[in-house]
Amino acid sequence: MFPQFTLFGKTIGMYPVMALIGGLLGGFVFCYELRRRGKDDNDGIVFLLFTALGCFVGGAILYSLTLYENYALFLQVTDFSSFIKAFGTVFGGSVFYGGLIGGMLTGLLVIKVKKLDRALYTDLGAILAPLFHSIARIGCFLGGCCYGVECEFGFTAHGNPLVPAVNDVSRFPVQLLESAGTLLICILIYVLYRKGKMKGHLFFLYLGLYAVLRFSDEFLRGDEIRGFVFGNISTSQFISMFMAAISLVGLTLYVVGKRKKQPNNEPLNS
């Protein structure tokens, strides 16, 4: 693992670096496809900026809710400095599902306000999200966060100053598993998009595929910070069930709508 490095006297974590790379690459693909369709990529940039803001806020909010006991720190605030410190602790992390939900809501709002092509923008979002996620998860692996369960054939880290729990313990590289899974989802959706399949419904497909992936690989997670509900069900598994339900509804509407558009075949007379 390679959690951080020093550049010009500044310590830089690998997760934000990989997340930035993923965001830039995803944004490039997003704007490229807009231009290929003859759309104004300036609208795409505005969409991406506001969506990124929604992702940031949503991820921080869900992180704070998974560690709700930290809200008690606000009761100890005595001045502005202590407020900033408490605020940083409470909202100082990010949960992917929170970012996804925040980005979805913000993105739909921008589409409505600017009267953008909803089908095109949501389909491109279905490509952008897993592409960004696949690269960002590599940052998780390098940083040591979101680590896996103890495993004989896993990876062992030594001297990680950011996540001491991974030190000297062989753990399954669940981050890399999810990175590979989201990359495969991205490739599948991109192929369908280029072939003109499931126009306007690819984001529902993405939600369903990722929900299955995330619900499954959560069993291989070893960190407790992500939070749990109803005993052994993690927060992300709980949200995955809702995402799968949304996906099922969206894909069902797609299938029903497609069948209605098909002409009825009259039976042949014998």
Order of alpha helices (4+ residues) and beta strands (2+ residues): beta-beta-alpha-alpha-alpha-alpha-alpha-beta-alpha-alpha-beta-beta-alpha
